[in-house]
Amino acid sequence: MPQIRPVSDLRNRFADVYFKLKKAEIQAKQTSQRFSHKEVFDDLKKTLQEKCRD
């Protein structure tokens, strides 16, 4: 069963999220490869399901 974390955990990780988004933005500018919403979220769903099984 997935753990539900308090909102404060998200606030404490704001810098991590910000820098990951900036890194993704830089990478996006360096390549023409793009992913559709479906590709991204299908992969995310698969990863989350695998983690929930463990």
C-alpha positions in Angstrom: 0.0 0.0 0.0 1.4 3.4 -0.9 2.4 5.8 1.8 0.5 9.0 2.1 2.8 11.8 3.0 1.9 15.1 4.7 1.9 18.3 2.6 4.8 19.6 4.7 7.0 16.9 3.1 6.2 18.5 -0.3 7.0 22.0 1.0 10.3 20.7 2.3 11.2 19.3 -1.1 10.3 22.4 -3.1 14.0 23.1 -4.0 14.4 19.5 -5.2 11.4 19.7 -7.5 12.3 23.1 -8.8 15.8 22.0 -9.8 14.6 18.9 -11.4 12.1 20.9 -13.5 14.9 23.4 -14.5 17.1 20.5 -15.5 14.2 19.0 -17.6 13.7 22.5 -19.2 17.4 22.7 -20.2 17.3 19.2 -21.6 14.2 20.0 -23.6 15.9 22.9 -25.2 18.8 20.7 -26.3 16.8 18.1 -28.2 13.8 17.9 -30.5 12.5 14.7 -28.8 9.1 15.2 -27.3 6.9 12.9 -25.3 3.1 12.9 -25.4 1.0 13.1 -22.2 0.0 9.5 -22.7 3.6 8.3 -23.0 4.6 10.1 -19.8 1.7 9.1 -17.7 1.6 5.5 -18.9 5.2 5.1 -17.9 4.5 6.8 -14.6 1.5 4.6 -13.9 3.6 1.5 -14.6 6.4 2.6 -12.3 4.0 3.4 -9.5 2.3 0.0 -9.9 5.6 -1.8 -9.7 6.6 0.1 -6.5 3.3 -0.7 -4.9 3.8 -4.4 -5.5 7.2 -4.3 -3.7 
